[in-house]
Amino acid sequence: MPRWAAWPTWRARSRRPSPPRFGIPADGASRSVPYGRSTSRVLYPSVVRDRVRTVFVQSPRIGREKVYGAKDDAKRYAFFARAVAEDLADARPDIVHSHDWHSALLVPMVAGPFRRALRGAATVFTIHNLAYQGQSSSEILEIVGLPKKRVPPEEPGQLNPMARAIASADIVSTVSQRYAQEILTPEFGAGLQDLLARRREDLWGIVNGIDTDVFDPARDRSIPARYSAEDLRGKAQDKAALQKELGLAVDMRTPVFGVIGRLVEQKGIDILTPAAGDILRGGAQIVVLGSGEPQYEAMWRELAARHRGSLSLTFGFDSALAQRIYAGSDMFLMPSRFEPCGLGQLISFRYGTVPVVRAVGGLADTVRDADADTKRGTGFAFTDYTTVALTEAVRRAIRAYRDDQRWEGLRARVMRLDHSWTASAKRYVEMYEAARSARRAA
């Protein structure tokens, strides 16, 4: 079954043929797609890898230098959904699976104006982050051929793509079981909790997996030394190399905490920032890679200036450095305010780096507190969203780190966890069957 994806077309107006980017062909099947009172020509190049055909949507109305952040995001993602819907009629899929607000309008298209052409294909809508709903003007609906009838909690003149997908999908899913429960509450529901409550019987939660070939310390060429759960000696070499690379004191007895991600409040930066000084004064080191809100970047610059040799700060994102941080750190910090799934803790498991997390969403589903369950624990978790609770969890983690025998067992245990896509894929198959049953019943 083919998959559809947007393809940036920055050179669309050039008369000279552009060389393929990312291995995507420059040409493909084409069609005219309605856009308001006019039409727009769209190309559909495709590639086949691992027996899966992926179809790309190429159009000047969609392509930009950045995936997100353009002024016309709402229009171009709506047009992407319409372009996919037009092409689906030829593919006649059993299941149409849409993700987050960017492709959300595809769901009401398949369930509405394209239902007859698609012969009743079932729909699944997955919420990766309910906080971002793509709200814009309802005028976009007319442009892409959808009725303007409001879906609660839309206000007059407003379009909420995510709300429309939730209301019309046969099955709604999220990326962890805990998050599926949390979004039914006012605290995590982002204004859509009542709509989601009405879909409670059709709401699934399936934890994400990771690519265990890419994230494998036994084969990772981004790190100085390879290692495994059976032979962890390379991890000490990676720690020393990381400390040296980032200007930290090279000391194997000093615990290193890694932080990778956006410096925004969703990720807990507002409780981590005031806790950082206490963590560093407690004899630890912190390595930060990421970027985010200007006020927090400024605060962390000040912290780095005051704690030279124990705090490393790198703004931006560097995938190779991220791998070295996962490998060279002893612990990984994820004090999220909310976390639909989280991949950082799953990657840190693979590298024998013990996560310290807030017990929300996917973090609660995947990290078992090692003090509460000494035999099966896989990290350190706290519940209250406060600096005090975070600092206490860090202190517990450091106490465990000082116990060599306990720490060695904990590291080996987390490295043997299976968070590949295998288990998640089985659940997705079950969900697709449920979607087909729901569509037949409807």
Buried (B, 14 or more C-beta within 10 A) or exposed (E): EBEBEBBBBEBBEEEEEEEEEEEBEBEBEEBEBBBBEEEBEBBBBBBEEEEEEBBBBBBBBBBBEEEEEBEBBBBBBBBBBBBBBBBBBEBEBBBBBBBBBBBBBBBBBBBBBBBEBBEEBBBBBBBBBBEBBBBBEBEBBEBBBBEEEBBEEBEEEBBBBBBBBBBBBBBBBBBBBBBBBBBBEEEBBBEBBEBBEEBEEBBBBBBBBBEBEEBEBEEBEBBBBBBBBEEBEBBEBBBBBBBEBBEBEEBEEBBBBBBBBBBBBBBBBBBBBBBBBBBBEEEBBBBBBBBBBEEBBEBBEEBBEEBEEBBBBBEEEEEEBBBBBBBBBBBBBBBBBBBBBBBBBBBBBBBBBBBBBBBBBBBBBBBBBBEEEEEEBBBBBBEEBBBEBBBBBBBBBBEBBEEEEBBEBBBBBBBEEEBBEEEBEEBBEEBBEBBBEBBEEE
